[in-house]
Amino acid sequence: MARADRREQSERKLRKIERLQEKLSRIRQEVQRMQGIATQLKETPEGQISLTDPDARSMATYGKGTGLVGYNVQTAVDTVTHLIVAHDVTNIVHDRAQLAPMAKMAKAALQAESLNAIAD
């Protein structure tokens, strides 16, 4: 019985060692992946990387220290037809400088000589 107990203990020990080695291997792979991301992050001018969408950027929200990864979409709509005549997708967080460029795009799309633009 003592011999059987020793064999069971050594088998359990071997299984535990194998599980730990597998876990260690997964951790090492994850560390390598994170090091690759850290290297990539150093090379980006914005200091941001989105793992789900490479073009998306963190955009500040109203809460302190919060953000949302996404885009800022601008549209210009014709007031007569209610159709979108121009659009733009940016990573600029705020809309302060977006009215004039969108108005110019709408004016060109409508081939209008003048245009009244309002922002919401």
Protein Blocks (a to p, Z undefined) as FASTA:
>chain_A
ZZmmmmmmmmmmmmmmmmmmmmmmmmmmmmmmmmmmmmmmmmpmnlpacfkbmkbccddd
fbehiacddddddddddfklopafbdcddfbfblklmmmmmmmmmmmmnopabdcdddZZ
